[in-house]
Amino acid sequence: MSDDNNNTERKRPNILVTGTPGVGKTATASLIAEKIGLKHINVGEVIKQHKCYEGHDAELDTHILDEDKLLDLMENMFQDCADENVGIVADYHSCELFPERWFDLVLVLRTSTENLFDRLTDREYSEKKRSENLEAEIMQVVLEEARESYDLEIVQEVQSNTVEDMESNVERCRVWMEQWIANNS
Ligand code: DAT
């Protein structure tokens, strides 16, 4: 793998927005992309579009992710963006599978149980899937995963309960990105 897009070489930073399904990753990441000029990669969509599956788990009724295929595809996307001096904001409900060097900021979104319950109900999740995700949010599974997978200094836990929270998270990224560019130019 080339080192060209590690963070000592890149001219623009990459952000990962992560958290339990329903916390607002895709909504927040697309607003970050729009407001501060990063390329949005919705990892779930990449998986679907390119059929990054290596089978189906009948018991859980989910596809089994072909991680190698996904990471190869994403590596190319990250390399292309680095070559064009474009930063990336990626969103996904897990974070440990990605190479650490891809990201300069890992934003972990958090939501109250009440909000998450309503959002997952609106999505028509089954009761089982909804309670699994609510439990994961309460147990802060993704936050712990982020803390174990990335430098603690780049992991930021933020609330995502209201539209105001979302706007303040986008603003936080804008300020952070200006500082990153100043420090790395
Ligand atoms: P995720 O990508 O984490 O699964 P999403 O971005 O699809 O979540 O958002 C799920 C729903 O919740 C969607 O209808 C938008 C809404 N939502 C997300 N973040 C929000 C926030 N901070 N305030 C209000 N609504 C929010």
Boltz pocket constraint, residues with backbone or C-beta under 6 A from the ligand:
constraints:
  - pocket:
      binder: B
      contacts: [[A, 19], [A, 20], [A, 21], [A, 22], [A, 23], [A, 24], [A, 25], [A, 26], [A, 27], [A, 28], [A, 119], [A, 159], [A, 160], [A, 161], [A, 162], [A, 163], [A, 164], [A, 165], [A, 166]]
      max_distance: 6.0
